Amino acid sequence: MITHPFAFMRLPYAVLMALDSRMFHFWLQPVHYLIRIVHIISMAMFFGMDMLFDLGVLRPRMAARIAPAAQLMVRPLHVTFAIAMVSGVVLFFYDPVHIGSRAYLTPKLLLITLAMLNALWCHRSVYLPVLRGNAAMSMRGRIGASLSLLLWSGVMIMSCLNSEGVPKVFLR
């Protein structure tokens, strides 16, 4: 029998069963795929903008030029994040037993939590100075931007693995 490396992190089946609502499932079924499309597009937009911002922060020569672009990206970044989160929660409650029993959901949720904590930590010390056009980037800023890239990349990877899974060849 093949054991999955994240099997110990799966959500308890009894909790997933308690969250399951067939009424909500049947009500949402006609628009389920539209919500999934919105979720994927909003995740991609958020990740792309966040990646551009973080890469700009990591490059010292870009600090002066990133402020005007970053000022334009702040609102869309927050809006796409909110849309991705709401649509993700709706998709989870569409079928919590099926989605929650997959091995990569819990690592994805953990990475989202860590990325949000990193964003809270970096907000005042990294992002606000960049938005004001401060060209001097501290080591704290580079660490925060690197962590952001790493954590959100991990979220995207876990999302893909949760949808498709890992081929059994790699689990041996």
Backbone as CSV, one residue per row, in Angstrom:
resi,resn,N_x,N_y,N_z,CA_x,CA_y,CA_z,C_x,C_y,C_z
1,MET,0.836,-1.179,0.000,0.000,0.000,0.000,0.882,1.244,0.000
2,ILE,0.509,2.221,-0.812,1.253,3.462,-0.915,0.718,4.433,0.140
3,THR,1.609,4.946,0.970,1.198,5.951,1.942,1.594,7.318,1.419
4,HIS,0.709,8.240,1.576,0.917,9.584,1.088,1.669,10.394,2.136
5,PRO,2.635,11.244,1.729,3.421,11.988,2.720,2.608,12.963,3.567
6,PHE,1.471,13.437,3.065,0.635,14.377,3.815,-0.606,13.709,4.392
7,ALA,-0.653,12.388,4.411,-1.843,11.678,4.889,-2.182,12.030,6.335
8,PHE,-1.178,12.261,7.152,-1.419,12.583,8.562,-2.085,13.954,8.736
9,MET,-2.077,14.789,7.690,-2.634,16.138,7.778,-4.076,16.229,7.286
10,ARG,-4.647,15.136,6.846,-6.005,15.188,6.314,-6.994,15.603,7.392
11,LEU,-8.006,16.329,6.958,-9.056,16.740,7.883,-9.859,15.515,8.311
12,PRO,-10.309,15.463,9.568,-11.079,14.301,10.030,-12.372,14.124,9.228
13,TYR,-12.633,12.903,8.876,-13.801,12.587,8.047,-15.103,12.994,8.732
14,ALA,-15.180,12.837,10.040,-16.409,13.204,10.775,-16.677,14.710,10.667
15,VAL,-15.625,15.504,10.693,-15.782,16.958,10.549,-16.267,17.285,9.142
16,LEU,-15.687,16.632,8.146,-16.091,16.870,6.759,-17.548,16.479,6.538
17,MET,-17.956,15.375,7.131,-19.359,14.935,7.013,-20.300,15.945,7.671
18,ALA,-19.890,16.502,8.809,-20.722,17.485,9.506,-20.865,18.776,8.686
19,LEU,-19.860,19.109,7.887,-19.902,20.321,7.070,-20.672,20.137,5.763
20,ASP,-20.942,18.903,5.403,-21.581,18.606,4.124,-23.063,18.972,4.157
21,SER,-23.482,19.723,3.151,-24.892,20.092,3.005,-25.323,19.763,1.587
22,ARG,-26.122,18.747,1.439,-26.591,18.364,0.105,-27.464,19.455,-0.505
23,MET,-28.186,20.185,0.332,-29.030,21.278,-0.165,-28.153,22.334,-0.861
24,PHE,-27.068,22.736,-0.198,-26.152,23.711,-0.782,-25.521,23.147,-2.044
25,HIS,-25.150,21.874,-2.030,-24.541,21.222,-3.179,-25.483,21.276,-4.389
26,PHE,-26.725,20.905,-4.203,-27.671,20.889,-5.321,-28.033,22.294,-5.775
27,TRP,-28.067,23.239,-4.846,-28.367,24.618,-5.189,-27.243,25.212,-6.041
28,LEU,-25.997,24.861,-5.715,-24.831,25.418,-6.390,-24.441,24.663,-7.661
29,GLN,-24.960,23.463,-7.823,-24.527,22.606,-8.927,-24.600,23.260,-10.311
30,PRO,-25.657,23.993,-10.649,-25.696,24.580,-12.002,-24.598,25.618,-12.267
31,VAL,-24.085,26.269,-11.227,-23.083,27.319,-11.424,-21.713,26.943,-10.856
32,HIS,-21.567,25.697,-10.452,-20.323,25.241,-9.847,-19.108,25.530,-10.714
33,TYR,-19.203,25.241,-11.990,-18.053,25.421,-12.872,-17.754,26.895,-13.122
34,LEU,-18.772,27.734,-13.100,-18.527,29.175,-13.219,-17.758,29.687,-12.003
35,ILE,-18.115,29.202,-10.835,-17.410,29.603,-9.616,-15.973,29.085,-9.650
36,ARG,-15.784,27.897,-10.150,-14.429,27.346,-10.278,-13.593,28.187,-11.236
37,ILE,-14.180,28.617,-12.342,-13.479,29.474,-13.304,-13.100,30.801,-12.651
38,VAL,-14.041,31.401,-11.929,-13.761,32.653,-11.217,-12.628,32.449,-10.214
39,HIS,-12.644,31.320,-9.521,-11.613,31.032,-8.528,-10.240,30.914,-9.189
40,ILE,-10.156,30.185,-10.262,-8.871,29.982,-10.945,-8.349,31.292,-11.526
41,ILE,-9.225,32.066,-12.162,-8.788,33.336,-12.746,-8.355,34.315,-11.659
42,SER,-9.112,34.394,-10.576,-8.741,35.323,-9.499,-7.443,34.892,-8.816
43,MET,-7.246,33.579,-8.644,-5.975,33.096,-8.085,-4.814,33.464,-8.993
44,ALA,-4.990,33.270,-10.288,-3.920,33.567,-11.245,-3.608,35.064,-11.259
45,MET,-4.639,35.896,-11.241,-4.417,37.342,-11.242,-3.717,37.781,-9.955
46,PHE,-4.182,37.273,-8.821,-3.557,37.627,-7.548,-2.098,37.189,-7.530
47,PHE,-1.858,35.945,-7.892,-0.496,35.412,-7.858,0.417,36.191,-8.806
48,GLY,-0.069,36.509,-9.991,0.744,37.258,-10.957,1.107,38.644,-10.446
49,MET,0.124,39.367,-9.900,0.421,40.702,-9.374,1.340,40.634,-8.160
50,ASP,1.101,39.682,-7.279,1.945,39.538,-6.099,3.375,39.185,-6.503
51,MET,3.503,38.318,-7.483,4.829,37.919,-7.944,5.568,39.114,-8.551
52,LEU,4.895,39.911,-9.373,5.534,41.089,-9.958,5.964,42.078,-8.879
53,PHE,5.105,42.285,-7.899,5.425,43.203,-6.809,6.626,42.702,-6.016
54,ASP,6.594,41.433,-5.627,7.691,40.876,-4.827,9.009,40.851,-5.595
55,LEU,8.964,40.518,-6.876,10.189,40.536,-7.678,10.734,41.953,-7.809
56,GLY,9.843,42.927,-7.904,10.279,44.323,-7.936,10.930,44.743,-6.630
57,VAL,10.392,44.271,-5.514,10.968,44.584,-4.209,12.347,43.947,-4.076
58,LEU,12.507,42.754,-4.612,13.785,42.045,-4.491,14.900,42.646,-5.347
59,ARG,14.546,43.392,-6.354,15.557,44.005,-7.221,15.764,45.451,-6.802
60,PRO,16.908,45.767,-6.212,17.148,47.124,-5.702,17.021,48.213,-6.768
61,ARG,17.401,47.931,-8.004,17.304,48.942,-9.070,15.858,49.248,-9.436
62,MET,14.942,48.361,-9.090,13.537,48.541,-9.439,12.758,49.327,-8.383
63,ALA,13.335,49.536,-7.218,12.594,50.129,-6.104,11.979,51.474,-6.477
64,ALA,12.707,52.325,-7.154,12.174,53.644,-7.509,11.080,53.546,-8.569
65,ARG,11.186,52.563,-9.450,10.203,52.426,-10.528,8.984,51.607,-10.142
66,ILE,9.085,50.844,-9.052,7.968,49.975,-8.701,6.846,50.716,-7.979
67,ALA,7.157,51.841,-7.342,6.141,52.556,-6.562,4.907,52.928,-7.392
68,PRO,5.052,53.550,-8.579,3.840,53.882,-9.345,3.042,52.642,-9.761
69,ALA,3.743,51.582,-10.170,3.046,50.342,-10.554,2.387,49.701,-9.342
70,ALA,3.093,49.709,-8.213,2.550,49.101,-6.999,1.302,49.846,-6.531
71,GLN,1.292,51.158,-6.686,0.113,51.928,-6.289,-1.098,51.548,-7.131
72,LEU,-0.865,51.225,-8.393,-1.961,50.774,-9.260,-2.413,49.353,-8.927
73,MET,-1.498,48.530,-8.387,-1.797,47.112,-8.140,-2.457,46.837,-6.791
74,VAL,-2.371,47.771,-5.843,-2.830,47.477,-4.480,-4.301,47.086,-4.446
75,ARG,-5.166,47.909,-5.007,-6.602,47.603,-4.958,-6.931,46.318,-5.722
76,PRO,-6.476,46.144,-6.981,-6.757,44.874,-7.668,-6.179,43.668,-6.942
77,LEU,-5.034,43.832,-6.296,-4.432,42.738,-5.535,-5.359,42.313,-4.406
78,HIS,-5.879,43.283,-3.667,-6.792,42.967,-2.565,-8.121,42.403,-3.066
79,VAL,-8.640,42.964,-4.160,-9.915,42.484,-4.702,-9.784,41.052,-5.211
80,THR,-8.719,40.768,-5.969,-8.570,39.403,-6.494,-8.315,38.408,-5.368
81,PHE,-7.607,38.842,-4.317,-7.410,37.960,-3.166,-8.754,37.640,-2.505
82,ALA,-9.581,38.664,-2.314,-10.895,38.451,-1.683,-11.774,37.542,-2.539
83,ILE,-11.765,37.748,-3.836,-12.564,36.900,-4.729,-12.064,35.461,-4.679
84,ALA,-10.747,35.272,-4.692,-10.175,33.916,-4.625,-10.542,33.237,-3.309
85,MET,-10.488,33.970,-2.215,-10.809,33.378,-0.908,-12.286,33.006,-0.822
86,VAL,-13.168,33.923,-1.197,-14.611,33.650,-1.115,-14.992,32.502,-2.045
87,SER,-14.508,32.540,-3.283,-14.852,31.462,-4.216,-14.251,30.135,-3.761
88,GLY,-13.073,30.163,-3.140,-12.467,28.939,-2.615,-13.281,28.339,-1.484
89,VAL,-13.772,29.178,-0.589,-14.612,28.692,0.512,-15.915,28.119,-0.036
90,VAL,-16.508,28.807,-1.006,-17.757,28.303,-1.615,-17.506,26.951,-2.271
91,LEU,-16.389,26.812,-2.989,-16.072,25.536,-3.632,-15.832,24.429,-2.607
92,PHE,-15.212,24.779,-1.490,-15.008,23.779,-0.436,-16.351,23.285,0.095
93,PHE,-17.263,24.205,0.392,-18.560,23.803,0.942,-19.478,23.172,-0.097
94,TYR,-19.135,23.302,-1.368,-19.883,22.616,-2.418,-19.792,21.101,-2.222
95,ASP,-18.615,20.624,-1.856,-18.425,19.196,-1.605,-17.275,18.998,-0.613
96,PRO,-17.505,19.299,0.682,-16.415,19.252,1.655,-15.819,17.863,1.860
97,VAL,-16.620,16.828,1.722,-16.096,15.470,1.931,-15.093,15.125,0.835
98,HIS,-15.452,15.401,-0.395,-14.571,15.074,-1.515,-13.325,15.948,-1.508
99,ILE,-13.489,17.248,-1.357,-12.348,18.166,-1.401,-11.490,18.039,-0.147
100,GLY,-12.128,17.940,1.008,-11.400,17.871,2.266,-10.647,16.583,2.488
101,SER,-11.057,15.524,1.808,-10.359,14.250,2.001,-9.122,14.127,1.120
102,ARG,-8.908,15.087,0.244,-7.694,15.085,-0.574,-6.508,15.490,0.285
103,ALA,-5.381,14.936,-0.009,-4.207,15.081,0.854,-3.563,16.459,0.811
104,TYR,-3.801,17.246,-0.227,-3.085,18.511,-0.360,-3.882,19.722,0.119
105,LEU,-5.099,19.524,0.599,-5.892,20.661,1.061,-5.306,21.270,2.330
106,THR,-4.982,20.463,3.306,-4.469,20.985,4.567,-3.137,21.709,4.390
107,PRO,-2.170,21.164,3.630,-0.947,21.947,3.390,-1.233,23.270,2.668
108,LYS,-2.200,23.265,1.750,-2.572,24.499,1.057,-3.119,25.516,2.053
109,LEU,-4.004,25.096,2.939,-4.570,26.006,3.938,-3.495,26.519,4.892
110,LEU,-2.563,25.652,5.247,-1.460,26.059,6.113,-0.584,27.108,5.419
111,LEU,-0.277,26.891,4.152,0.528,27.858,3.402,-0.200,29.185,3.218
112,ILE,-1.508,29.141,2.987,-2.294,30.378,2.887,-2.216,31.151,4.199
113,THR,-2.358,30.455,5.315,-2.287,31.104,6.629,-0.916,31.732,6.844
114,LEU,0.148,30.993,6.529,1.500,31.535,6.680,1.739,32.725,5.752
115,ALA,1.223,32.663,4.541,1.387,33.770,3.597,0.634,35.010,4.078
116,MET,-0.543,34.806,4.649,-1.294,35.941,5.176,-0.593,36.548,6.385
117,LEU,-0.022,35.722,7.253,0.752,36.229,8.391,1.983,36.987,7.908
118,ASN,2.630,36.481,6.870,3.778,37.180,6.285,3.341,38.533,5.729
119,ALA,2.187,38.581,5.069,1.686,39.843,4.518,1.395,40.845,5.642
120,LEU,0.808,40.366,6.733,0.563,41.253,7.871,1.868,41.787,8.445
121,TRP,2.861,40.923,8.552,4.163,41.304,9.081,4.849,42.318,8.160
122,CYS,4.730,42.118,6.858,5.417,42.970,5.892,4.672,44.259,5.563
123,HIS,3.409,44.325,5.880,2.595,45.449,5.399,3.215,46.806,5.734
124,ARG,3.508,47.036,6.978,4.061,48.337,7.378,5.549,48.461,7.066
125,SER,6.296,47.401,7.269,7.753,47.512,7.154,8.272,47.382,5.723
126,VAL,7.503,46.767,4.837,7.988,46.562,3.471,7.101,47.276,2.461
127,TYR,5.815,46.973,2.468,4.932,47.432,1.402,4.653,48.929,1.444
128,LEU,4.397,49.489,2.611,4.114,50.923,2.679,5.309,51.775,2.238
129,PRO,6.548,51.461,2.678,7.682,52.235,2.156,7.838,52.130,0.640
130,VAL,7.581,50.964,0.076,7.683,50.802,-1.377,6.614,51.639,-2.065
131,LEU,5.403,51.639,-1.541,4.325,52.433,-2.132,4.622,53.925,-2.077
132,ARG,5.402,54.329,-1.073,5.783,55.746,-0.949,7.008,56.090,-1.796
133,GLY,7.602,55.101,-2.454,8.742,55.352,-3.329,10.085,55.312,-2.637
134,ASN,10.150,54.696,-1.463,11.410,54.581,-0.741,12.323,53.607,-1.492
135,ALA,13.447,54.110,-1.995,14.330,53.279,-2.813,15.209,52.345,-1.987
136,ALA,15.376,52.637,-0.700,16.235,51.797,0.141,15.445,50.588,0.641
137,MET,15.894,49.406,0.254,15.191,48.194,0.665,16.024,47.465,1.704
138,SER,15.410,47.180,2.813,16.108,46.529,3.918,16.180,45.019,3.705
139,MET,16.979,44.384,4.533,17.049,42.915,4.516,15.688,42.349,4.892
140,ARG,14.978,43.007,5.805,13.640,42.572,6.204,12.703,42.563,4.993
141,GLY,12.840,43.585,4.139,12.019,43.649,2.933,12.318,42.515,1.978
142,ARG,13.582,42.207,1.819,13.968,41.109,0.921,13.489,39.765,1.465
143,ILE,13.599,39.603,2.782,13.125,38.355,3.398,11.618,38.231,3.243
144,GLY,10.897,39.320,3.499,9.431,39.290,3.376,8.983,38.998,1.958
145,ALA,9.624,39.642,0.979,9.268,39.405,-0.424,9.620,37.976,-0.842
146,SER,10.756,37.477,-0.385,11.149,36.095,-0.706,10.175,35.096,-0.090
147,LEU,9.805,35.330,1.163,8.828,34.454,1.813,7.486,34.496,1.096
148,SER,7.077,35.682,0.681,5.817,35.809,-0.045,5.843,34.989,-1.325
149,LEU,6.913,35.134,-2.096,7.041,34.346,-3.330,7.018,32.846,-3.045
150,LEU,7.754,32.435,-2.044,7.844,31.023,-1.706,6.493,30.474,-1.231
151,LEU,5.840,31.197,-0.332,4.575,30.707,0.232,3.455,30.684,-0.804
152,TRP,3.302,31.766,-1.590,2.234,31.779,-2.583,2.509,30.797,-3.714
153,SER,3.781,30.571,-4.037,4.098,29.518,-5.024,3.688,28.163,-4.470
154,GLY,3.951,27.937,-3.192,3.526,26.693,-2.550,2.021,26.518,-2.572
155,VAL,1.275,27.612,-2.367,-0.195,27.542,-2.429,-0.632,27.109,-3.822
156,MET,-0.022,27.706,-4.845,-0.398,27.351,-6.219,-0.058,25.888,-6.522
157,ILE,1.087,25.435,-6.056,1.495,24.042,-6.280,0.528,23.094,-5.574
158,MET,0.196,23.386,-4.331,-0.742,22.531,-3.590,-2.118,22.538,-4.235
159,SER,-2.527,23.677,-4.794,-3.812,23.745,-5.503,-3.820,22.814,-6.700
160,CYS,-2.734,22.846,-7.453,-2.642,21.955,-8.622,-2.622,20.494,-8.198
161,LEU,-1.824,20.190,-7.177,-1.743,18.802,-6.712,-3.063,18.338,-6.110
162,ASN,-3.789,19.235,-5.469,-5.075,18.866,-4.883,-6.092,18.556,-5.975
163,SER,-5.967,19.218,-7.109,-6.886,18.964,-8.218,-6.542,17.684,-8.957
164,GLU,-5.269,17.522,-9.251,-4.841,16.415,-10.099,-4.184,15.267,-9.344
165,GLY,-3.562,15.561,-8.231,-2.823,14.535,-7.510,-1.446,14.318,-8.117
166,VAL,-0.647,13.558,-7.441,0.690,13.237,-7.906,0.634,11.852,-8.544
167,PRO,1.249,11.690,-9.702,1.261,10.353,-10.304,1.846,9.332,-9.339
168,LYS,1.300,8.141,-9.327,1.731,7.093,-8.396,3.210,6.743,-8.559
169,VAL,3.775,7.030,-9.705,5.190,6.754,-9.961,6.064,7.494,-8.939
170,PHE,5.657,8.723,-8.572,6.461,9.539,-7.668,6.192,9.232,-6.198
171,LEU,5.214,8.423,-5.885,4.859,8.118,-4.497,5.482,6.820,-4.006
172,ARG,6.259,6.156,-4.815,6.849,4.880,-4.408,7.981,5.065,-3.487
